[in-house]
């Protein structure tokens, strides 16, 4: 079998998964900061 293609496919999949997790983490941090800002405005 040709394992190079399988290795390449798994590598691309993991890169996509980690990139997605990174983007979601950045959005989460942004939303968390915005929530804290809005809580301060309410007080």
C-alpha distances in whole Angstrom, upper triangle without the diagonal:
4,6,9,10,10,12,14,14,16,18,19,20,22,24,25,26,28,29,31,32,34,35,36,38,40,41,42,44,46,47,48,50,52,53,54,56,57,58,61,62,63,65
4,6,6,7,9,11,12,13,15,17,18,20,21,22,24,26,27,28,30,31,33,34,36,37,39,40,42,44,45,46,48,49,51,52,54,55,57,59,60,61,63
4,5,5,6,8,10,11,12,14,15,16,18,20,21,22,24,26,27,28,30,32,33,35,36,37,39,41,42,43,45,47,48,49,51,52,54,56,57,58,60
4,5,5,6,9,10,10,12,14,15,16,18,20,21,22,24,26,27,29,30,31,33,35,36,37,39,41,42,44,45,46,48,50,51,52,54,56,57,59
4,5,5,6,9,10,11,12,14,15,16,18,20,21,22,24,26,27,29,30,32,33,34,36,38,39,40,42,44,45,47,48,49,51,53,54,55,58
4,5,5,6,9,10,11,12,14,15,17,18,20,21,23,24,26,27,29,30,32,33,35,36,38,39,41,42,43,45,47,48,49,51,53,54,56
4,5,5,6,9,10,11,12,14,15,17,18,20,21,22,24,26,27,29,30,31,33,35,36,37,39,41,42,43,45,47,48,50,51,53,54
4,5,5,6,9,10,11,12,14,15,16,18,20,21,23,24,26,27,29,30,32,33,35,36,38,39,41,42,44,45,47,48,50,51,53
4,5,5,6,9,10,11,12,14,15,17,18,20,21,23,24,26,27,29,30,32,33,35,37,38,39,41,42,43,45,47,48,49,52
4,5,5,6,9,10,10,12,14,15,16,18,20,21,22,24,26,27,29,30,32,33,35,36,37,39,41,42,43,45,47,48,50
4,5,5,6,9,10,11,12,14,15,16,18,20,21,23,25,26,27,29,30,31,33,35,36,38,39,41,42,44,45,47,49
4,5,5,6,9,10,11,12,14,15,17,18,20,21,23,24,26,27,29,30,32,33,35,36,38,39,41,42,44,45,47
4,5,5,6,9,10,11,12,14,15,17,18,20,21,22,24,26,27,28,31,32,33,35,36,37,39,41,42,43,45
4,5,5,6,8,10,10,12,14,15,16,18,20,21,22,24,26,27,29,30,31,33,35,36,37,39,41,42,44
4,5,5,6,9,10,10,12,14,15,17,18,20,21,23,24,26,27,29,30,32,33,35,36,38,39,41,43
4,6,5,6,9,10,11,12,14,15,17,18,20,21,23,24,26,27,28,30,32,33,35,36,38,39,41
4,5,5,6,9,10,11,12,14,15,16,18,20,21,22,25,26,27,29,30,31,33,35,36,37,39
4,5,5,6,9,10,10,12,14,15,16,18,20,21,23,24,26,27,29,30,31,33,35,36,38
4,5,5,6,9,10,11,12,14,15,17,18,20,21,23,24,26,27,29,30,32,33,35,37
4,5,5,6,9,10,11,12,14,15,17,18,20,21,22,24,26,27,28,31,32,33,35
4,5,5,6,9,10,10,12,14,15,16,18,20,21,22,24,26,27,29,30,31,33
4,5,5,6,9,10,11,12,14,15,17,19,20,21,23,25,26,27,29,31,32
4,5,5,6,9,10,11,12,14,16,17,18,20,21,23,24,26,27,29,31
4,5,5,6,9,10,10,12,14,15,16,18,20,21,22,24,26,27,29
4,5,5,6,9,10,10,12,14,15,17,18,20,21,23,25,26,28
4,5,5,6,9,10,11,12,14,16,17,19,20,21,23,25,27
4,5,5,6,9,10,11,12,14,15,16,18,20,21,23,25
4,5,5,6,9,10,10,12,14,15,16,18,20,21,23
4,5,5,6,9,10,11,12,14,15,17,19,20,22
4,5,5,6,9,10,11,12,14,16,17,19,21
4,5,5,6,9,10,10,12,14,15,16,19
4,5,5,6,9,10,11,13,14,16,17
4,5,5,6,9,10,11,13,14,16
4,5,5,6,9,10,11,12,15
4,5,5,6,9,10,11,13
4,5,5,6,9,10,11
4,5,5,6,9,10
4,5,5,6,9
4,5,5,7
4,5,5
4,6
4
